[in-house]
Amino acid sequence: MKKLLLSLLMIVVLLTVPATALADSELQTTTALTGFKEVPPVVTNMRGTAEIEIDNGELHVVLRVKGNTNDIFAAHIHCAPPGVNGPVGVTLFMGSFTAGSGVLVNQTFTSPDPGNGCGWTTIADVEAAIRSGNAYVNVHTTAASGGVPSGEIRGNLGNVSK
């Protein structure tokens, strides 16, 4: 009877360990984007929110803006702590967005930008930077439209659940 119980226990352990070892971590965080968080701060009426979710090695981003009066040409996840400007790690948007408000990004990414300045090679690297508070979302507007090419609104990442 002891051998049977021991065998059953070993089977349960063997079935459980691989599932735990293979389970990807999950991350969910939301940040408010404002000009005040830019370095240096920017006076703007534009605001935004970025919802970030990482699950099963995929990064899903929903980025909304409101109060936009300029031409948004790019949005990125950069690597650096609050108060510091850093290089681009993940390009979220490239193009032209002139609407006053709306969804700028609603997309899933499976890897950071190749050869990015953050040295990130996987979504797990992006997750580690977010968890450590060393990542932020930045929305860039054109100078020709009266905007701020270095970044008009920013939201620091790091208040993570799960």
C-alpha positions, 0 to 999 in steps of 0.5 A, spaced: 500 500 500 505 504 501 508 503 494 502 504 491 501 511 495 508 513 493 507 511 486 501 515 486 504 521 489 510 521 484 506 521 478 502 527 481 509 531 482 511 529 475 505 531 472 505 538 476 512 540 476 513 541 468 506 545 468 509 549 473 516 550 470 513 551 463 507 556 465 509 563 463 508 569 468 503 574 467 503 581 468 498 587 467 499 594 468 496 601 466 499 608 466 496 615 465 500 619 460 501 626 461 506 632 459 508 633 466 512 626 466 516 628 460 523 629 461 523 635 461 516 636 463 511 639 457 505 643 457 500 640 453 492 638 454 494 631 451 493 625 456 493 618 455 492 611 458 496 605 456 494 598 458 499 593 458 499 585 458 504 580 458 502 573 457 505 567 454 510 571 451 506 576 448 505 583 449 499 586 448 498 594 448 492 598 448 494 606 448 489 611 448 490 619 447 485 625 448 486 632 447 491 631 441 492 637 437 498 635 433 500 630 429 502 624 433 508 620 429 510 615 433 509 611 440 514 607 444 516 603 450 523 606 452 527 603 457 529 608 463 526 609 470 522 615 472 525 622 471 530 619 466 530 619 458 532 612 455 532 609 448 527 605 444 525 598 446 519 597 442 516 601 437 508 601 438 506 606 433 509 609 427 505 613 422 500 619 422 495 620 427 491 627 428 485 625 431 483 629 437 482 622 441 482 615 440 485 608 440 492 609 437 495 602 439 491 596 440 496 590 438 500 584 440 507 584 439 511 578 440 518 581 440 522 587 442 525 591 436 531 588 433 537 591 435 534 596 440 538 600 444 535 597 451 538 590 449 532 587 450 531 580 445 525 577 448 518 579 451 521 577 458 526 582 457 521 587 457 517 584 462 523 584 467 524 592 465 517 593 467 517 590 473 523 593 475 520 600 474 525 601 468 520 602 462 515 607 460 511 609 454 512 615 450 508 618 445 511 623 440 508 629 436 511 632 430 515 639 431 511 641 424 504 641 427 507 644 434 508 638 437 514 635 441 518 630 437 522 628 443 515 626 447 509 630 448 506 625 453 509 619 457 507 614 462 512 610 467 511 603 467 511 599 474 505 598 478 504 591 476 499 586 478 499 579 477 
